[in-house]
C-alpha cells in the first residue's frame, strides 16, 4: 500500500514503515500510522507492495498528460491496464505482443487502480477522485459515476460487479473514519450501503461469486468472505487464508478463488483456493510487483500489472496449475496497478 499523490512523491519513511510492518512477523500492518499520514497529506493510497513502493520512489515514472483516444476494434478481446501515475487507462487489443502499443487511452483520471469489466463496460476505481467511473466500450467518457460520500469521502481501491449489476468497491481508507471497507451501488448509481472493514483494516481487492458471496483481502494479510445479496452485505468472516502481501482476487472456473499474492516467492504468484484455508496450487509470476490481474477464461490466459517493472504481462493459466508460462509483456509509460479483460461472450 502507498499513500502519496502524485505517486512519485512517496516518502521513503512511509515505505520503510510498511516494509517493517510486513517483515516483523505481525499480521497487521501499521494502519493507524498510515491513515493518519494519508489524512494529513489529503491523499489516497496505492496498492503496490512495500518493496515495489520503494523501487518506484527511487525510480519514479514521469507523470505526463496523455490525450484520450479510442481506435480499438468494436469486437474481440480487449485488455485494460490502469496507469496510476499518469491518471490513465491504457487499452490493448488482442493478446499482448512485444512492442505492442495501446489502441486507446482513457485519460484525465485521478490515480486509477482496480478495474473490472461487466457486459462490455469498464469500471474504474478512481482512487483519489473518490469515485468509481463506468465507461461503455469504445467511449472515453464515463456514462455513470458511483460516489460514497460517507466519512467525508471514500478512496475506492478495487471494483467488481455482481450478476444483478450491483457495483461493489473496496475502500482502502476514508477522509474521516478509521480503516477501510466496502461500498455498494445499484447499476444506476444509487448508494445501497457502506460496510466498514470488520477488522478496522484497509481493504484492498475483491471478487464476487454467483451466490452473492464476496471475498476480499486487506492489510491483515488475510482473505475474508461476506454474503452481499443485492448489495446488502452482512458480517464478514475470515477464511483463514493468508498471504505475503494482498493482491488482486478473481473467481475462476468452478468458483475457485484465485489470489495474486504480490510478495509470494518467485516474484509473486497466482494462488488457487478450491477450499479454504489451504491453497490447491500456486504458479510463480517472476515479476517485480504484480499488484493485480484478470483472467481470460476462454483463452486460459492471465494478465497482470507489474508495478515494479512498469509492464503488463500475459501468461498462460489453467485453474489449479503450478506453472504460468510467459507469453509477452507490454511496456507502460507509468505505474500499472489494475487489469481487466473484455472477452467475447464475457459478462
C-alpha positions as CSV (number, residue, x, y, z in Angstrom):
1,X,0.0,0.0,0.0
2,X,1.2,3.5,-0.7
3,X,-0.1,6.9,0.3
4,X,1.3,9.7,-2.0
5,X,-0.3,11.7,-4.7
6,X,1.4,12.4,-7.0
7,X,2.7,8.8,-6.9
8,X,6.3,9.9,-7.3
9,X,6.2,11.8,-4.0
10,X,6.2,8.6,-1.9
11,X,8.3,9.2,1.2
12,X,10.9,6.5,1.9
13,X,9.9,6.6,5.6
14,X,6.3,5.6,4.8
15,X,7.5,2.8,2.5
16,X,10.0,1.5,5.1
17,X,7.3,1.7,7.8
18,X,5.2,-0.6,5.7
19,X,8.1,-2.9,4.9
20,X,8.9,-3.2,8.6
21,X,5.3,-3.9,9.4
22,X,5.3,-6.8,6.8
23,X,8.6,-8.3,7.9
24,X,8.1,-8.1,11.7
25,X,6.0,-11.2,11.8
26,X,2.9,-9.3,12.8
27,X,-0.2,-10.0,10.7
28,X,-1.3,-6.3,11.0
29,X,0.4,-3.5,9.1
30,X,0.7,-0.1,10.8
31,X,-2.6,1.0,9.5
32,X,-3.3,3.8,12.1
33,X,0.0,5.5,11.3
34,X,-0.6,5.3,7.6
35,X,-4.2,6.5,7.8
36,X,-3.1,9.5,9.8
37,X,-0.4,10.2,7.2
38,X,-2.9,9.9,4.4
39,X,-5.4,12.4,6.0
40,X,-2.7,14.9,6.8
41,X,-1.5,14.7,3.2
42,X,-5.1,14.7,1.8
43,X,-4.0,11.6,-0.2
44,X,-5.4,8.3,-1.2
45,X,-3.4,5.1,-1.2
46,X,-1.8,2.9,-3.8
47,X,-1.8,-0.9,-3.6
48,X,1.7,-1.7,-4.6
49,X,3.6,-3.7,-2.1
50,X,6.3,-2.1,0.1
51,X,9.3,-3.3,-2.0
52,X,7.5,-2.1,-5.1
53,X,6.8,1.2,-3.4
54,X,10.4,1.8,-2.5
55,X,11.5,0.9,-6.0
56,X,9.0,3.3,-7.5
57,X,10.1,6.1,-5.2
58,X,13.7,5.6,-6.2
59,X,13.0,5.3,-9.9
60,X,9.7,7.3,-10.4
61,X,7.9,7.4,-13.7
62,X,7.4,10.9,-15.1
63,X,3.8,11.9,-14.9
64,X,2.6,13.4,-18.2
65,X,-0.6,14.4,-19.9
66,X,-2.0,11.9,-22.3
67,X,-4.9,12.8,-24.6
68,X,-7.8,10.4,-24.7
69,X,-8.5,8.4,-27.8
70,X,-10.0,5.1,-28.9
71,X,-9.2,3.4,-32.1
72,X,-9.8,-0.1,-30.7
73,X,-11.9,-2.7,-32.5
74,X,-15.6,-2.8,-31.6
75,X,-15.4,-6.6,-31.1
76,X,-12.8,-9.1,-30.0
77,X,-10.8,-9.2,-26.8
78,X,-9.5,-6.0,-25.1
79,X,-7.2,-5.6,-22.1
80,X,-7.5,-2.6,-19.9
81,X,-4.5,-1.6,-17.7
82,X,-4.7,1.3,-15.2
83,X,-1.7,3.7,-15.2
84,X,-2.0,5.3,-11.8
85,X,0.9,7.7,-12.1
86,X,-0.4,9.2,-15.4
87,X,-4.1,9.2,-14.4
88,X,-5.0,7.0,-17.3
89,X,-6.2,3.6,-18.5
90,X,-4.4,2.0,-21.5
91,X,-6.4,-0.3,-23.8
92,X,-4.8,-3.1,-25.8
93,X,-6.4,-5.2,-28.5
94,X,-6.0,-9.0,-28.6
95,X,-3.3,-10.8,-26.6
96,X,0.0,-9.0,-25.7
97,X,2.9,-8.9,-28.1
98,X,6.4,-7.5,-27.7
99,X,6.4,-3.8,-28.6
100,X,2.7,-3.5,-28.7
101,X,1.2,-0.1,-28.2
102,X,-2.3,0.9,-26.9
103,X,-5.1,1.1,-29.3
104,X,-6.8,3.6,-26.9
105,X,-6.3,5.6,-23.8
106,X,-8.8,6.9,-21.2
107,X,-7.1,9.9,-19.6
108,X,-8.0,12.6,-17.1
109,X,-8.4,10.2,-14.2
110,X,-7.1,10.5,-10.6
111,X,-4.9,7.6,-9.5
112,X,-7.0,4.9,-11.2
113,X,-6.3,1.5,-9.6
114,X,-8.6,-1.6,-9.6
115,X,-10.6,-2.3,-12.8
116,X,-13.5,-4.6,-13.8
117,X,-15.5,-5.3,-17.0
118,X,-19.2,-6.2,-16.9
119,X,-21.3,-6.6,-20.0
120,X,-18.5,-5.0,-22.0
121,X,-18.5,-1.8,-19.8
122,X,-15.3,-0.8,-18.0
123,X,-15.5,0.1,-14.3
124,X,-12.6,2.1,-12.8
125,X,-11.8,2.6,-9.1
126,X,-10.7,6.3,-9.5
127,X,-9.0,6.3,-6.1
128,X,-8.1,9.9,-5.4
129,X,-11.1,11.1,-7.4
130,X,-13.2,9.4,-4.6
131,X,-15.4,7.7,-7.1
132,X,-15.9,4.7,-9.4
133,X,-16.4,5.5,-13.1
134,X,-18.1,3.4,-15.8
135,X,-17.1,3.6,-19.5
136,X,-19.0,1.9,-22.3
137,X,-16.8,0.1,-24.7
138,X,-15.4,2.4,-27.3
139,X,-16.0,5.6,-25.2
140,X,-13.5,7.7,-23.3
141,X,-16.3,9.5,-21.4
142,X,-18.0,7.9,-18.4
143,X,-21.7,7.3,-18.6
144,X,-22.1,6.7,-14.8
145,X,-20.4,7.8,-11.7
146,X,-20.6,6.0,-8.3
147,X,-19.9,8.0,-5.2
148,X,-19.9,7.2,-1.5
149,X,-19.6,10.5,0.5
150,X,-19.8,8.9,3.9
151,X,-16.8,9.6,6.2
152,X,-16.2,12.8,4.2
153,X,-15.3,10.7,1.1
154,X,-14.1,7.1,0.5
155,X,-11.0,6.2,-1.5
156,X,-12.0,3.2,-3.7
157,X,-9.2,0.7,-4.3
158,X,-10.9,-2.1,-6.4
159,X,-14.3,-2.7,-8.0
160,X,-16.4,-5.6,-9.2
161,X,-20.0,-6.1,-10.4
162,X,-22.3,-8.9,-9.4
163,X,-24.7,-10.9,-11.6
164,X,-27.5,-8.4,-10.8
165,X,-25.5,-5.4,-11.9
166,X,-24.8,-4.3,-8.4
167,X,-21.5,-2.4,-8.3
168,X,-19.1,-3.1,-5.3
169,X,-15.9,-1.3,-4.4
170,X,-13.4,-1.8,-1.6
171,X,-12.3,1.4,0.1
172,X,-8.7,1.4,1.3
173,X,-9.3,4.5,3.5
174,X,-11.6,7.4,4.0
175,X,-11.1,11.0,4.9
176,X,-12.8,11.0,8.3
177,X,-13.2,7.4,9.6
178,X,-10.6,4.8,10.6
179,X,-10.0,1.8,8.5
180,X,-11.4,0.9,5.1
181,X,-14.5,-1.0,4.0
182,X,-16.8,-1.6,1.0
183,X,-19.4,0.4,-0.8
184,X,-22.3,-0.9,-3.0
185,X,-24.5,0.8,-5.5
186,X,-27.3,-0.1,-7.9
187,X,-26.4,-0.1,-11.6
188,X,-27.9,3.4,-11.8
189,X,-25.6,4.9,-9.2
190,X,-27.8,4.8,-6.0
191,X,-25.8,4.0,-2.9
192,X,-27.0,0.8,-1.3
193,X,-24.7,0.8,1.7
194,X,-21.3,1.4,3.3
195,X,-19.8,-1.5,5.2
196,X,-16.8,-0.8,7.3
197,X,-14.0,-3.4,7.4
198,X,-14.8,-5.8,10.2
199,X,-11.2,-5.8,11.5
200,X,-10.8,-2.0,11.1
201,X,-8.2,-2.7,8.4
202,X,-7.5,-1.2,5.0
203,X,-9.5,-3.1,2.3
204,X,-7.7,-3.9,-0.9
205,X,-9.1,-6.3,-3.6
206,X,-12.4,-8.2,-4.0
207,X,-14.3,-10.7,-6.2
208,X,-18.0,-11.6,-6.1
209,X,-19.4,-15.0,-6.9
210,X,-22.6,-16.3,-8.4
211,X,-24.1,-17.0,-5.0
212,X,-23.6,-13.3,-3.9
213,X,-20.5,-14.2,-1.7
214,X,-17.8,-11.6,-1.8
215,X,-14.2,-12.4,-1.0
216,X,-11.8,-9.6,-0.1
217,X,-8.3,-9.1,1.2
218,X,-6.9,-6.4,3.4
219,X,-3.8,-5.3,5.4
220,X,-4.3,-8.0,8.0
221,X,-2.9,-10.2,5.2
222,X,-6.0,-12.4,5.2
223,X,-8.9,-13.3,2.9
224,X,-12.4,-12.7,4.2
225,X,-15.9,-13.6,2.9
226,X,-19.2,-11.9,3.3
227,X,-22.7,-12.5,1.8
228,X,-24.0,-9.5,-0.1
229,X,-27.4,-10.3,-1.6
230,X,-28.5,-7.3,-3.8
231,X,-25.6,-5.4,-2.4
232,X,-26.7,-5.6,1.3
233,X,-23.7,-7.1,3.0
234,X,-23.7,-9.0,6.2
235,X,-20.9,-9.7,8.7
236,X,-17.6,-10.7,7.2
237,X,-15.7,-13.8,8.5
238,X,-12.1,-14.9,7.9
239,X,-11.5,-17.8,5.6
240,X,-8.2,-18.5,7.4
241,X,-6.2,-18.0,4.2
242,X,-3.2,-15.7,4.4
243,X,-0.7,-14.2,2.0
244,X,2.7,-12.5,2.0
245,X,1.0,-9.3,0.7
246,X,-2.6,-8.8,-0.5
247,X,-3.1,-8.5,-4.3
248,X,-5.9,-9.0,-6.9
249,X,-8.7,-11.6,-6.5
250,X,-10.7,-13.3,-9.1
251,X,-13.2,-16.2,-9.3
252,X,-12.0,-18.9,-11.7
253,X,-13.7,-22.0,-13.2
254,X,-15.9,-23.7,-10.6
255,X,-15.8,-20.5,-8.5
256,X,-12.3,-21.3,-7.2
257,X,-10.9,-18.1,-5.6
258,X,-7.5,-17.1,-7.2
259,X,-5.3,-14.7,-5.3
260,X,-2.5,-12.6,-6.8
261,X,0.0,-12.7,-3.8
262,X,2.2,-9.7,-4.6
263,X,5.1,-10.8,-2.4
264,X,5.0,-14.6,-2.8
265,X,8.2,-16.4,-3.5
266,X,9.1,-16.5,-7.2
267,X,8.2,-12.8,-7.9
268,X,4.6,-13.0,-6.8
269,X,2.2,-15.8,-7.6
270,X,-1.4,-16.7,-8.6
271,X,-2.6,-18.9,-5.8
272,X,-5.7,-21.0,-6.2
273,X,-8.1,-21.9,-3.4
274,X,-10.6,-24.7,-4.1
275,X,-11.3,-24.8,-0.4
276,X,-10.1,-22.6,2.5
277,X,-7.7,-22.1,4.2
278,X,-5.2,-24.1,2.3
279,X,-4.3,-23.4,-1.4
280,X,-4.5,-26.1,-4.0
281,X,-1.9,-24.7,-6.4
282,X,0.4,-21.7,-6.9
283,X,2.2,-20.5,-10.0
284,X,5.1,-18.1,-9.7
285,X,5.0,-15.0,-11.9
286,X,8.6,-13.9,-11.9
287,X,7.6,-10.3,-11.5
288,X,8.8,-7.3,-9.5
289,X,5.5,-6.3,-8.1
290,X,2.4,-8.0,-9.6
291,X,-0.3,-5.9,-8.0
292,X,-3.4,-7.3,-9.6
293,X,-4.6,-9.3,-12.6
294,X,-7.5,-10.6,-14.6
295,X,-8.4,-13.9,-16.3
296,X,-9.5,-14.6,-19.8
297,X,-11.2,-17.9,-19.0
298,X,-11.9,-18.6,-22.7
299,X,-8.3,-18.4,-23.8
300,X,-6.9,-19.7,-20.5
301,X,-4.7,-16.6,-20.0
302,X,-4.0,-14.3,-17.1
303,X,-2.9,-10.7,-17.4
304,X,-1.2,-8.9,-14.5
305,X,0.1,-5.4,-13.8
306,X,3.8,-5.4,-12.7
307,X,4.2,-2.0,-11.0
308,X,7.9,-2.6,-10.2
309,X,8.9,-3.2,-13.8
310,X,6.4,-0.8,-15.4
311,X,4.9,-3.5,-17.6
312,X,1.7,-5.5,-18.0
313,X,2.3,-9.2,-18.7
314,X,0.3,-12.1,-20.2
315,X,0.8,-15.6,-19.0
316,X,-0.8,-19.0,-19.8
317,X,-3.1,-20.0,-16.9
318,X,-5.0,-23.2,-16.1
319,X,-7.1,-23.3,-13.0
320,X,-5.1,-25.1,-10.4
321,X,-1.8,-25.1,-12.3
322,X,1.6,-24.6,-10.7
323,X,3.1,-23.1,-13.9
324,X,2.2,-19.8,-15.5
325,X,4.2,-19.8,-18.7
326,X,5.2,-16.3,-20.0
327,X,3.6,-15.2,-23.3
328,X,4.6,-11.5,-23.6
329,X,4.8,-8.1,-21.8
330,X,3.9,-4.6,-22.9
331,X,5.7,-1.6,-21.6
332,X,3.7,1.1,-19.7
333,X,4.6,4.7,-19.6
334,X,3.7,4.9,-15.9
335,X,2.7,2.7,-12.9
336,X,0.4,-0.1,-13.8
337,X,-2.0,-1.3,-11.0
338,X,-5.2,-2.7,-12.3
339,X,-6.1,-5.0,-15.1
340,X,-9.5,-6.0,-16.7
341,X,-10.2,-8.2,-19.7
342,X,-13.2,-7.7,-22.0
343,X,-13.5,-11.0,-23.8
344,X,-16.2,-12.0,-26.4
345,X,-19.2,-13.6,-24.7
346,X,-18.0,-12.5,-21.3
347,X,-20.1,-10.8,-18.7
